[in-house]
Amino acid sequence: MAYTVNKLAKLSGVSARTLHFYDQIGLLKPAYVGDNHYRYYEEEQLLMLQQILFYRELGMPLNEIQRIICSDNFDKIEALQSHKKILVDGLEHSKQLLETINKTISHLRGNEKMKSEELYYGFDSEKQKEHEKYLVDSGILTQEFLDESNRKIKNWSDAEKNAFIQDIEKIMAALIEAIHKDLPSSSDAVQDLMRQHYHWLERTWSPTKERYIDLTRLYQTPEFRVFYDQRHPKLLGFMVESMKIFAERELS
C-alpha cells in the first residue's frame, strides 16, 4: 500500500512540512512521485521513517541520523535491537529512580528509614560529572564552589544528611503556602524563609551576596526547573525573586 504525504503525516504524527523537508535534504525520499506530482511512500520508507523517529527520540541530530541510515552497511534489524537495548536500559534506570523517589517520600513522611546511600540509587555518576563540568564551563558555577560543597558534605553524618533534605523540603512547603496566600516576595514572612534558605546553604558553602544571586541562575537551568515545577508551577519564579530581594536587603 502506498501513502501520500498527508496520509503518512496522519499515520506517523510527523507533519507534512517535516516530510517535505526530509525529502529535500535526502533523509527520506518517497518511493516514487505520481503523475499527479504527489509523493508516495511504501513499506520501505515507512520503516526508514520509524528508524528516523527512534534516533530522534535518542536526541541524535539529523545530519548524524542521515549518515547512519544512508550508509551501505545499515541494517534495520540490528538498529532495532540497538534501540531496544537502549530503551530497556533506560526503563531499568527509570524504575530505579522511581523506587528512590518513592522511598524518599516515605522517608520524609516518617514511614520508613532510608540509609544515606539509598538517597542516590539510580543516579548516573558520570552524567553528574558531565553536568558539573557544563556548569563550570558555562560560568554558572565555579570549581571552587563545587569543591567546597563536596568537601563539606563528604564529612556529614547520616543524621546531618537527612536533616539537610528535610529542612529544604520544609522551606519549599512554606514557600508554596506563601504563594497560595498571595504573599509578596518582599513580605517579612517570605524574607524570613529566605533567611532560613541562606543559612541552609551555609551548611554546604559560603554564599556571599554575589554567589547567592548567581545561584538563581543555577536554579533556572532545565534540571532544577523540573525539580521546582513538579512541586508548584510558580515556585521557581517566586523563589528566585525572593532570593534577589533578600540578597539586596541583607547581604553585602
RAJOWO-V155062 format. One record per residue. N is the residue number from 1. SS is DSSP state (alpha for helix, beta for strand, coil for the rest). OMEGA is omega in degrees with one decimal (NA if undefined). Layout:
((N:SS:OMEGA) (N:SS:OMEGA))
This chain:
((1:coil:179.2) (2:coil:-178.9) (3:beta:172.3) (4:beta:178.6) (5:alpha:-177.3) (6:alpha:179.7) (7:alpha:178.6) (8:alpha:177.1) (9:alpha:179.5) (10:alpha:-177.9) (11:alpha:-171.8) (12:alpha:-175.0) (13:coil:176.2) (14:coil:-175.4) (15:coil:177.1) (16:alpha:179.1) (17:alpha:179.4) (18:alpha:178.3) (19:alpha:176.0) (20:alpha:-179.7) (21:alpha:178.2) (22:alpha:177.2) (23:alpha:-177.2) (24:alpha:-177.2) (25:coil:177.9) (26:coil:-179.6) (27:coil:179.4) (28:coil:178.3) (29:coil:175.7) (30:coil:177.2) (31:coil:177.8) (32:beta:175.2) (33:beta:-176.4) (34:coil:177.0) (35:coil:178.5) (36:coil:-180.0) (37:coil:175.4) (38:coil:173.3) (39:beta:178.9) (40:beta:-178.0) (41:beta:178.5) (42:coil:-172.4) (43:alpha:180.0) (44:alpha:-179.6) (45:alpha:177.5) (46:alpha:178.2) (47:alpha:178.4) (48:alpha:176.8) (49:alpha:176.4) (50:alpha:178.2) (51:alpha:179.3) (52:alpha:-178.3) (53:alpha:176.4) (54:alpha:-179.4) (55:alpha:177.0) (56:alpha:176.9) (57:alpha:-179.9) (58:coil:175.9) (59:coil:-177.6) (60:coil:178.4) (61:coil:-175.6) (62:alpha:-177.9) (63:alpha:178.1) (64:alpha:176.9) (65:alpha:-179.6) (66:alpha:179.5) (67:alpha:-176.6) (68:alpha:-172.2) (69:alpha:179.5) (70:coil:179.4) (71:coil:-176.3) (72:coil:-175.9) (73:coil:179.9) (74:coil:-178.3) (75:coil:-175.8) (76:alpha:-177.7) (77:alpha:177.4) (78:alpha:178.6) (79:alpha:179.8) (80:alpha:177.4) (81:alpha:177.1) (82:alpha:177.6) (83:alpha:-178.6) (84:alpha:-179.6) (85:alpha:180.0) (86:alpha:-178.7) (87:alpha:178.8) (88:alpha:178.1) (89:alpha:179.0) (90:alpha:178.9) (91:alpha:178.7) (92:alpha:178.4) (93:alpha:-179.8) (94:alpha:179.0) (95:alpha:-179.9) (96:alpha:178.7) (97:alpha:177.8) (98:alpha:178.1) (99:alpha:178.2) (100:alpha:178.4) (101:alpha:-177.5) (102:alpha:178.9) (103:alpha:-178.9) (104:alpha:176.8) (105:alpha:179.0) (106:alpha:178.8) (107:alpha:-178.1) (108:alpha:178.0) (109:coil:177.6) (110:coil:-177.1) (111:coil:177.3) (112:coil:-178.1) (113:coil:177.8) (114:coil:169.5) (115:coil:-176.7) (116:alpha:-177.9) (117:alpha:-179.9) (118:alpha:179.1) (119:alpha:-172.4) (120:alpha:176.6) (121:coil:175.0) (122:coil:-179.4) (123:coil:-179.5) (124:coil:-175.7) (125:alpha:179.3) (126:alpha:177.5) (127:alpha:178.2) (128:alpha:178.4) (129:alpha:178.2) (130:alpha:-179.3) (131:alpha:177.8) (132:alpha:178.6) (133:alpha:178.6) (134:alpha:-178.6) (135:alpha:179.0) (136:alpha:-178.1) (137:alpha:-178.1) (138:coil:176.8) (139:coil:179.7) (140:coil:176.3) (141:coil:174.8) (142:coil:177.0) (143:alpha:177.7) (144:alpha:178.8) (145:alpha:-178.4) (146:alpha:-179.6) (147:alpha:-179.5) (148:alpha:-179.2) (149:alpha:-178.7) (150:alpha:-178.7) (151:alpha:-178.8) (152:alpha:-177.2) (153:alpha:-177.6) (154:alpha:-175.5) (155:coil:-178.3) (156:coil:172.4) (157:coil:177.7) (158:alpha:-178.9) (159:alpha:179.3) (160:alpha:178.8) (161:alpha:-179.9) (162:alpha:180.0) (163:alpha:180.0) (164:alpha:179.6) (165:alpha:-177.7) (166:alpha:-177.6) (167:alpha:179.3) (168:alpha:176.7) (169:alpha:178.5) (170:alpha:179.9) (171:alpha:-179.8) (172:alpha:178.0) (173:alpha:179.1) (174:alpha:177.2) (175:alpha:177.3) (176:alpha:176.9) (177:alpha:177.8) (178:alpha:176.9) (179:alpha:179.5) (180:alpha:179.7) (181:coil:-179.2) (182:coil:176.8) (183:coil:177.7) (184:coil:179.9) (185:coil:-176.6) (186:coil:-177.0) (187:coil:-179.0) (188:alpha:-177.9) (189:alpha:-179.1) (190:alpha:179.8) (191:alpha:173.9) (192:alpha:175.8) (193:alpha:176.9) (194:alpha:176.3) (195:alpha:176.1) (196:alpha:179.1) (197:alpha:179.3) (198:alpha:-180.0) (199:alpha:175.3) (200:alpha:178.5) (201:alpha:-178.5) (202:coil:178.6) (203:coil:-178.9) (204:coil:179.7) (205:coil:-177.0) (206:coil:-175.2) (207:coil:171.8) (208:coil:178.5) (209:alpha:-178.7) (210:alpha:179.9) (211:alpha:-178.1) (212:alpha:177.5) (213:alpha:177.9) (214:alpha:-179.6) (215:alpha:179.0) (216:alpha:176.0) (217:alpha:178.5) (218:alpha:-178.4) (219:alpha:-177.7) (220:coil:172.9) (221:coil:-175.3) (222:alpha:-177.5) (223:alpha:180.0) (224:alpha:-179.3) (225:alpha:177.6) (226:alpha:-179.2) (227:alpha:-178.3) (228:alpha:-177.8) (229:alpha:178.2) (230:coil:-179.3) (231:coil:176.6) (232:coil:-175.9) (233:coil:-179.2) (234:coil:-172.7) (235:alpha:-175.5) (236:alpha:-179.8) (237:alpha:179.9) (238:alpha:-177.8) (239:alpha:179.6) (240:alpha:179.1) (241:alpha:-179.3) (242:alpha:178.4) (243:alpha:-179.1) (244:alpha:178.0) (245:alpha:179.4) (246:alpha:-178.3) (247:alpha:-178.1) (248:alpha:-177.0) (249:alpha:-166.4) (250:alpha:-172.6) (251:coil:-179.6) (252:coil:NA))
